[in-house]
């Protein structure tokens, strides 16, 4: 597959049963899908499962891609919807089950950022990132999704609105509330 082929064209080929086109889309988007899922779910195993499910959904729904939005927007919407669905499904038992000992003790290896090249800078950066991710966990699912799509995936407000299936004004409200909550949280723990 040539890199010049657009994602939209690849999706049309997937709808026609082209396995190579599907493999190319997986190659292009697997890292992004995992990053978005992990950012919303904050659990590595759950994020891997949701990202994988998103590609299954992509394969099944490729024929329904109408091209009204960019492929990435359409696919991110699949990922975010699966994450939100996963969180809703899991909510009932999480209140009943105590998290494992490692999580209670704060040993959240899957949640730490990648180590920085300079160990001295890395320690303070890791502490800051741990605080930031802890604050992000306190956001609602919609706020977290809007924030991650904006910051990590650098989507515009209109693209985020398409992914979250809401108005652009709603996206701006989610982003504003997320930023304000993060500022408050960081000030409190700072």
Buried (B, 14 or more C-beta within 10 A) or exposed (E): BEEEEEBBEBBBBBBEEBEEBBEBBBEBBBEBBBBBBBBBBBBBEBBBBBBBBBBEBBBEBBEEBEEEBBBBBBBBBBBBBBBBEBBEEEEEEEEEEEEEEEEEEEEBEEBEEEEBEEEEEBEEBBEEBBBBBBBBEEBEBBBBBBBBBBEEBEBEBEBBBBBBEBEBEBBBBBBEBBBEBBEEBBEEEE
